Amino acid sequence: MSEQTTYTVAGMTCGHCAASVTEELTAIGGVSGVEVDLATGAVTVTSAAALDRGAIAAAVTEAGYQLT
């Protein structure tokens, strides 16, 4: 069974932004999918198990954006 968690990311404005965030998040072990909604800043992460919010925040920061 997989877990889905939605986070809000500030600063994304284009497809490149979404791709950068997706790339960093999919590098986290256990992540099997990432969906980005640019209009709302919502990022839904699908993973095998619950993920540490700190790991999500670090990946988003690495991509150049901020988890809110």
C-alpha positions in Angstrom: 0.0 0.0 0.0 1.3 3.5 -0.8 0.9 6.8 1.0 0.0 10.1 -0.6 0.8 13.4 1.1 0.2 16.8 -0.3 2.5 19.7 0.5 2.5 23.4 -0.5 5.6 24.8 -2.2 6.1 28.5 -2.7 7.8 30.1 -5.7 7.0 27.7 -8.5 5.8 29.5 -11.6 6.6 27.3 -14.7 7.2 23.8 -16.0 10.9 24.1 -15.3 10.1 24.9 -11.6 7.8 21.8 -11.4 10.5 19.6 -13.1 13.2 20.8 -10.6 11.0 20.0 -7.6 9.9 16.7 -9.1 13.6 15.7 -9.7 14.7 16.4 -6.2 11.7 14.7 -4.6 12.0 11.6 -6.7 15.6 11.2 -5.5 14.3 10.5 -1.9 14.2 6.8 -1.2 10.7 5.3 -1.3 9.2 8.0 -3.4 7.3 6.5 -6.3 5.5 9.5 -7.8 5.3 13.3 -7.6 2.4 15.4 -9.0 2.7 19.2 -9.1 -0.1 21.7 -9.5 1.5 25.0 -10.5 -1.7 27.0 -10.0 -2.0 26.2 -6.3 1.6 25.2 -5.5 0.3 21.8 -4.3 2.8 18.9 -4.6 1.5 15.4 -4.0 4.1 12.8 -3.2 3.3 9.1 -3.4 5.6 6.9 -1.4 5.9 3.3 -0.1 5.7 4.6 3.5 5.3 7.9 5.4 8.2 10.3 4.7 10.0 12.7 7.0 8.8 16.3 6.5 12.4 17.4 7.0 13.6 15.3 4.0 10.8 16.8 1.9 11.7 20.3 3.0 15.4 19.7 2.2 14.7 18.4 -1.3 12.4 21.4 -2.0 15.0 23.8 -0.7 17.7 22.1 -2.9 15.5 22.7 -5.9 15.4 26.4 -5.0 11.9 26.7 -3.5 10.3 26.7 -0.1 7.9 24.3 1.7 5.2 26.3 3.4 
